[in-house]
């Protein structure tokens, strides 16, 4: 298997949009995506060359070689519970994050609660997130039960072999 062309590293072609996207790694904050449209630069190749200049300027500014491996800094640690509660460690942040889903108006949405370990300490942050997620899940289950809706499982009436043979 041949390695990818280094001149196209961090470049992605979007044929529908007729543009090149440069997805630069996150050095501070979120990754940055910049688009280079064919119509703005006079064609596919000039747009690609401009995108390469943009990418190379970024790496020169960061004093990194283009071949440098840039890894994600965000680490998520799942604590192995039934509830969706994770510990998130990122550059400069240490959080406990919990999520649950609820439905409103026929659409499903996700609610997120986060607490800083630096601000509250791990035990307090985890306890607050756990309490919020548990309350959110139980409130949604009670709302679904009162509305007479079914949760994720469906119950079917099983037919005996004799009933299915007569049908």
C-alpha positions in Angstrom: 0.0 0.0 0.0 1.4 3.3 -1.0 1.4 6.3 1.4 -0.8 9.2 0.6 0.5 12.1 -1.3 2.1 14.5 1.2 1.1 17.5 -0.8 -2.6 16.6 -0.1 -2.2 16.1 3.6 -5.0 17.9 5.5 -6.8 18.7 2.2 -10.1 17.2 1.2 -11.9 17.7 -2.1 -15.7 18.5 -2.0 -16.9 17.9 -5.6 -20.5 19.0 -4.8 -19.3 22.3 -3.5 -16.5 22.5 -6.1 -14.1 23.4 -3.3 -11.0 22.2 -1.4 -11.3 22.1 2.4 -8.2 22.5 4.6 -8.9 20.9 8.0 -6.0 22.1 10.2 -5.3 20.4 13.5 -6.3 22.1 16.7 -3.4 23.7 18.4 -5.6 25.9 20.5 -9.3 25.2 20.7 -11.3 23.5 17.9 -9.9 22.4 14.5 -10.2 25.0 11.9 -11.6 24.3 8.4 -11.1 26.7 5.5 -12.7 26.3 2.1 -11.1 27.3 -1.2 -13.7 27.5 -4.0 -12.8 26.8 -7.6 -14.7 29.9 -8.8 -12.8 32.2 -6.5 -9.3 31.0 -7.6 -9.9 30.3 -11.3 -10.3 26.5 -11.3 -9.6 23.3 -9.4 -5.8 23.3 -9.6 -5.3 27.0 -8.6 -7.7 26.5 -5.6 -5.7 23.4 -4.6 -2.4 25.3 -4.8 -3.9 28.2 -2.7 -5.1 25.6 -0.1 -1.6 24.1 0.0 -0.1 27.6 0.6 -2.6 28.1 3.4 -1.8 24.8 5.1 2.0 25.4 4.7 1.7 28.8 6.2 -0.1 27.4 9.2 2.6 24.7 9.8 5.4 27.3 9.4 3.6 29.6 11.9 3.4 26.7 14.4 7.0 25.8 13.7 6.0 22.2 12.9 7.1 20.1 9.9 4.2 19.1 7.6 5.0 15.4 8.4 4.6 15.9 12.1 1.9 13.7 13.7 -0.6 15.9 15.4 -2.7 14.0 18.0 -5.9 14.8 19.6 -5.5 16.2 23.1 -9.0 15.4 24.3 -9.3 12.2 26.4 -12.7 10.8 27.4 -12.8 8.3 30.2 -16.0 6.2 30.4 -16.6 5.1 34.0 -18.5 2.0 32.9 -21.9 2.9 34.2 -25.4 2.5 32.7 -25.7 6.3 32.7 -23.8 8.3 30.1 -21.3 10.0 32.4 -17.7 10.6 31.3 -14.6 12.3 32.6 -13.2 14.6 29.9 -9.6 15.8 30.1 -8.5 18.4 27.5 -5.8 21.0 27.4 -6.6 23.3 30.3 -9.9 21.6 31.2 -10.9 18.7 33.4 -14.7 18.0 33.4 -17.3 15.5 34.4 -19.9 15.4 31.6 -23.3 13.7 31.6 -25.9 13.3 28.9 -29.4 12.0 28.5 -32.0 12.1 25.7 -35.5 13.5 25.8 -38.2 14.0 23.3 -40.2 17.1 22.6 -42.7 17.7 19.8 -41.8 14.4 18.1 -38.0 15.1 17.9 -35.3 13.6 20.2 -32.9 16.0 21.8 -29.9 15.5 24.0 -29.3 17.4 27.3 -25.8 17.8 28.5 -24.6 18.7 32.0 -20.9 19.4 32.8 -19.1 20.3 36.0 -15.4 21.4 36.4 -13.2 19.1 38.5 -11.0 22.1 39.3 -13.9 24.2 40.6 -15.9 21.5 42.5 -13.4 18.7 43.1 -13.9 15.3 41.5 -16.3 13.8 44.0 -18.7 16.8 44.1 -18.6 17.3 40.4 -19.4 13.6 39.8 -22.2 13.6 42.4 -23.8 16.7 40.8 -23.6 15.3 37.3 -24.9 11.9 38.4 -27.8 13.5 40.3 -28.7 15.6 37.2 -28.5 12.7 34.8 -30.5 10.4 37.1 -33.2 13.0 37.5 -33.3 13.8 33.8 -33.6 10.1 32.9 -36.3 9.4 35.5 -38.3 12.5 34.5 -38.3 11.4 30.9 -39.3 7.9 31.8 -42.2 9.2 34.0 -43.3 11.5 31.1 -43.2 8.7 28.6 -45.1 6.4 31.0 -47.8 9.0 31.7 -48.3 9.6 28.0 -48.8 5.9 27.5 -45.9 5.7 25.0 -43.5 2.7 24.8 -39.9 3.0 25.5 -37.2 1.3 23.3 -38.5 -2.2 23.7 -41.7 -3.5 22.0 -43.7 -6.4 23.2 -45.2 -8.7 20.6 -47.9 -11.2 21.2 -46.3 -14.5 20.6 -48.4 -17.0 18.8 -48.3 -20.7 19.6 -47.3 -23.0 16.8 -50.8 -24.3 16.5 -52.2 -20.7 16.1 -49.7 -19.8 13.4 -50.5 -23.0 11.5 -54.2 -22.2 11.4 -53.8 -18.6 10.2 
